[in-house]
Amino acid sequence: MAAIRRILVAIKNPTARPFPAVTKAAQIATAFGSKIELFHDMTTTLYTGFPGGIASDAHAFEREHRAARLDQLAKIAAPLLDRGLRVSVAAEWDYPPHEAVVRRAVATRADLIVAQHHPGTHHMTWLLSLTDWELLRLSPVPVLLVKSPRPYSHPVVLAAVDPLHAFGKPARLESRILGLGALMAEGLRGKLHAVHAHMRMPVGVGPAAVTDARVGMELERETAAIAGAAFDRALRSTNIPRGRRHLVCGDPASVIVDVSRKIGSAIVVLGALSRSGIKRAFIGDTAERLIDELRSDLLVVKPAHFTIRIPRVQRGVRVARAPAPMP
């Protein structure tokens, strides 16, 4: 896994305090000597049609608003600069926010996006434009979604792998998950664990289809043995000891949450694909549930040749005409 040279920190509200995403990005930057960019996407709608109003000089409003945001970002960056970190700030007019962040990350060749989790439960997220979910789904750059306000202190990093590729993930994605997990654990002076949740029965065989209890038990043993062998092969190139390898039968999201809480992980590394329609909803179910259920931060990795599915050009200011005055 390549080193983390550039980190983009997405700042939703530059006036809010505190900034755990900034704190953790600074820890990662300190570990790897990375450059940090604090980026704020301005999405305020500019209304036209107000005679003599704020939108009468649109360009002036854009400049003033951007200058104010850059000043706020500079204040956030100041303590990091005092510590000797390399930090820059940027504010752009663009929308929607998740596309703006991805466009900026790609344009600046960021190796990692760090974003604050937006509180709240996500239901039917494939139908809603929730910034954090869409960012995880669409970004080709690894995204660290910060959920816990606690700074990292020798963090436990949990890499969730699917060596049997039961959900259609490419084989090379496992090496990217493990590689980034190892990089984060080593850089932050933590420990790397790995987890694999396997099914009880072979694919296409449900418990109701097995009428003989002895046959059912044999199938379960064979399934567990196959999963264990695949798990060992996936971890062959790592130095993760047996005591940090967690092979568990069960639903992937539930298993990952349970193991994460048991070992007290600070970061869970997960691979994800972006699908469309029903497949997207099904494949993304694990990541969707983990956004809500995990207490730790979530680091989502994509395949090496993941295709960017958003326009490359900034959309600029969102312009709308002011409603006509009431008679």
C-alpha positions in Angstrom: 0.0 0.0 0.0 1.4 3.4 -1.0 2.1 5.9 1.7 -0.4 8.6 2.7 1.2 11.8 1.2 -1.8 14.1 0.9 -4.9 14.2 3.2 -8.1 16.1 2.4 -10.2 17.0 5.4 -13.8 17.9 4.5 -15.0 20.6 6.8 -18.8 20.9 6.7 -19.1 23.9 9.1 -16.0 26.0 9.7 -17.6 27.7 12.7 -18.4 24.5 14.6 -16.3 23.1 17.4 -14.6 20.8 18.1 -13.1 19.2 14.9 -12.2 15.5 15.7 -11.7 14.9 12.0 -9.0 17.6 11.9 -7.4 16.2 15.1 -7.2 12.7 13.6 -6.0 13.9 10.3 -3.2 15.7 12.1 -2.2 12.5 13.9 -2.1 10.6 10.6 -0.1 13.5 9.0 2.3 13.5 11.8 2.8 9.7 11.4 3.4 9.8 7.7 4.7 13.3 7.0 1.6 14.1 5.0 0.3 17.4 3.7 -3.2 18.4 4.9 -5.8 20.4 3.0 -8.8 21.7 4.9 -11.6 21.9 2.4 -15.0 23.5 2.7 -17.6 23.3 0.0 -19.9 26.3 -0.2 -23.4 25.3 -1.2 -25.4 28.5 -0.3 -27.9 29.1 -3.0 -27.5 32.5 -4.7 -31.0 34.0 -5.4 -31.5 36.5 -8.2 -34.3 38.9 -8.7 -34.0 41.0 -5.5 -33.6 44.6 -6.7 -30.7 46.1 -4.7 -30.4 42.9 -2.7 -27.4 40.8 -1.8 -27.5 39.1 -5.2 -27.4 42.3 -7.1 -23.6 42.0 -7.2 -23.2 38.2 -7.4 -19.5 38.3 -8.0 -18.9 40.5 -5.0 -21.0 38.2 -2.8 -19.1 35.1 -4.0 -15.7 36.7 -3.3 -16.7 38.0 0.2 -18.3 34.7 1.2 -15.3 32.7 0.0 -12.9 35.1 1.8 -14.8 34.7 5.0 -14.7 30.9 4.8 -11.0 30.9 4.0 -10.4 33.0 7.1 -12.3 30.6 9.2 -10.4 27.6 7.8 -7.1 29.5 8.4 -8.0 29.8 12.1 -8.6 26.0 12.3 -5.2 25.4 10.5 -3.2 27.8 12.7 -2.6 25.3 15.6 -1.5 22.7 13.2 0.9 25.0 11.5 2.3 25.9 14.9 3.1 22.2 15.4 5.1 22.2 12.2 2.5 20.4 10.0 2.1 21.4 6.3 -1.5 22.7 6.0 -3.3 24.5 3.3 -7.0 25.7 3.1 -9.4 25.8 0.2 -13.1 26.8 -0.2 -15.0 26.3 -3.5 -18.5 26.9 -4.8 -19.8 23.5 -5.8 -22.6 21.1 -5.2 -23.7 18.5 -4.1 -21.2 18.3 -1.2 -20.2 14.7 -1.7 -19.4 15.3 -5.4 -17.5 18.5 -4.5 -15.3 16.6 -2.0 -14.5 13.8 -4.4 -13.7 16.3 -7.2 -11.3 18.2 -4.9 -9.7 15.0 -3.7 -9.1 13.8 -7.2 -7.9 17.2 -8.4 -5.3 17.5 -5.6 -4.3 13.8 -5.8 -5.3 13.1 -2.2 -4.5 9.7 -0.8 -7.1 9.9 2.0 -10.3 11.8 2.7 -11.1 12.4 6.3 -14.7 13.5 7.0 -16.9 14.0 10.1 -19.8 11.6 10.5 -23.2 13.3 10.2 -25.2 12.1 13.2 -28.5 10.4 12.7 -29.8 7.0 11.6 -29.8 6.3 7.9 -32.8 4.5 6.5 -33.1 3.6 2.8 -29.9 5.5 2.1 -29.9 4.4 -1.6 -32.9 6.7 -2.0 -31.5 9.7 -0.1 -28.6 12.0 -0.9 -26.9 11.7 2.5 -23.4 13.2 2.1 -21.5 10.7 4.2 -23.1 7.6 2.6 -22.7 9.0 -0.9 -19.1 9.9 -0.2 -18.3 6.4 1.0 -20.1 5.0 -2.0 -18.7 7.1 -4.8 -15.2 8.2 -3.8 -12.3 6.3 -5.5 -10.1 7.7 -2.7 -10.1 5.9 0.7 -12.5 7.7 3.1 -12.0 7.8 6.9 -15.4 8.5 8.4 -14.8 9.9 11.9 -17.4 8.8 14.4 -15.5 8.9 17.7 -14.3 12.2 19.2 -11.4 10.4 21.0 -7.9 10.9 19.5 -6.0 7.8 18.5 -3.8 6.3 21.2 -2.1 3.1 20.0 -5.3 2.2 18.2 -6.6 -1.2 17.4 -7.3 -1.4 13.7 -9.8 -4.1 12.5 -9.6 -5.1 8.8 -12.8 -6.8 7.6 -12.1 -9.1 4.7 -14.2 -11.4 2.5 -11.7 -13.9 1.1 -14.5 -16.1 -0.4 -15.9 -13.0 -2.3 -19.4 -14.0 -1.4 -20.6 -10.5 -2.2 -18.8 -10.0 -5.5 -15.7 -8.1 -4.3 -12.6 -8.6 -6.5 -9.8 -10.6 -4.9 -7.3 -7.7 -5.0 -9.6 -5.6 -2.8 -8.6 -7.8 0.2 -5.0 -6.9 -0.2 -5.9 -3.2 -0.3 -7.9 -3.6 2.9 -5.2 -5.4 4.7 -2.5 -3.1 3.3 -4.2 0.1 4.4 -5.1 -1.4 7.7 -1.4 -2.4 8.3 -0.2 1.0 7.2 -2.6 2.8 9.7 -1.8 0.4 12.5 2.0 0.8 12.0 1.9 4.5 11.5 -0.2 5.2 14.6 1.6 2.6 16.6 -1.4 0.4 17.1 -2.3 -3.3 16.5 -3.9 -4.8 13.4 -6.6 -7.4 13.7 -8.6 -9.1 10.9 -12.1 -10.5 10.8 -14.0 -12.7 8.4 -17.7 -13.5 8.8 -18.7 -16.6 7.0 -22.1 -18.3 6.2 -23.3 -21.3 8.1 -24.2 -23.2 4.9 -22.7 -23.3 1.4 -24.1 -20.7 -1.1 -27.5 -21.7 -2.3 -28.2 -24.2 0.5 -30.6 -23.0 3.3 -31.1 -24.7 6.6 -34.7 -25.7 5.5 -33.3 -27.6 2.6 -31.3 -30.0 4.9 -33.6 -32.5 6.6 -30.9 -34.7 8.1 -29.3 -33.2 11.2 -26.1 -35.1 10.7 -25.8 -33.9 7.1 -26.5 -30.3 8.2 -23.7 -30.5 10.8 -21.3 -31.9 8.3 -22.1 -29.1 5.8 -21.6 -26.5 8.5 -18.2 -28.0 9.4 -17.1 -28.1 5.7 -18.3 -24.5 5.2 -16.3 -23.3 8.3 -13.2 -25.3 7.1 -13.4 -23.7 3.6 -13.8 -20.2 5.1 -10.9 -20.8 7.5 -8.6 -21.9 4.7 -9.5 -18.9 2.6 -9.0 -16.6 5.6 -5.5 -18.1 6.2 -4.6 -17.7 2.6 -5.7 -14.0 2.6 -3.6 -13.3 5.7 -0.6 -15.3 4.5 1.4 -12.2 3.6 0.6 -10.4 6.8 2.1 -10.8 10.3 -1.2 -10.9 12.1 -0.9 -13.5 14.9 -3.5 -16.1 15.5 -4.9 -14.3 18.5 -5.8 -11.3 16.3 -7.6 -13.3 13.6 -11.4 -13.5 14.1 -13.2 -16.1 12.0 -16.9 -16.0 13.0 -20.1 -17.5 11.5 -22.8 -15.0 11.1 -24.2 -11.9 9.4 -21.2 -9.7 8.3 -22.4 -6.4 9.8 -23.4 -8.0 13.1 -20.1 -9.9 13.3 -18.0 -6.9 12.5 -19.8 -4.8 15.1 -19.5 -7.5 17.8 -15.8 -8.1 17.2 -15.0 -4.4 17.0 -16.6 -3.8 20.4 -15.0 -6.9 21.9 -11.4 -5.9 20.9 -12.1 -2.1 21.4 -11.1 -1.2 17.8 -10.7 2.5 17.0 -10.8 2.0 13.2 -12.6 -0.6 11.1 -11.3 -1.0 7.5 -13.9 -2.2 5.0 -13.9 -2.7 1.3 -16.9 -1.5 -0.8 -18.2 -1.4 -4.3 -20.6 1.0 -5.9 -23.5 -0.7 -7.6 -26.8 0.6 -9.1 -30.4 -0.3 -8.4 -31.2 -3.3 -6.3 -27.7 -4.7 -6.4 -26.3 -1.4 -5.0 -28.8 -1.6 -2.1 -27.9 -5.3 -1.4 -24.1 -5.0 -1.7 -24.0 -1.8 0.3 -26.1 -3.2 3.2 -23.1 -4.1 5.4 -21.4 -0.6 5.0 -24.8 1.1 5.5 -25.5 -0.7 8.8 -21.9 -0.2 10.0 -22.3 3.6 9.6 -25.0 3.6 12.2 -23.9 0.7 14.5 -20.2 1.0 14.8 -18.8 3.1 17.6 -15.4 3.3 16.0 -14.3 5.2 12.9 -14.9 3.6 9.5 -12.2 3.5 6.8 -13.7 2.5 3.4 -11.4 1.3 0.5 -12.3 0.8 -3.1 -10.7 -1.5 -5.8 -7.6 -0.1 -7.5 -9.4 0.7 -10.8 -12.6 2.0 -9.3 -14.4 4.2 -11.9 -15.3 7.8 -10.9 -19.0 8.2 -11.6 -19.4 12.0 -11.1 -18.8 14.9 -13.5 -15.1 16.1 -13.3 -16.1 19.8 -13.7 -17.2 21.9 -10.8 -20.8 23.1 -10.9 -20.0 26.5 -9.4 -22.6 28.5 -7.5 -26.1 27.2 -7.2 -28.3 29.9 -8.7 -32.1 30.2 -8.2 -34.6 33.0 -8.9 -36.2 34.6 -5.9 -40.0 33.9 -5.6 -42.3 36.6 -6.8 -43.5 38.9 -4.0 -47.0 38.3 -2.7 -49.7 40.6 -4.2 
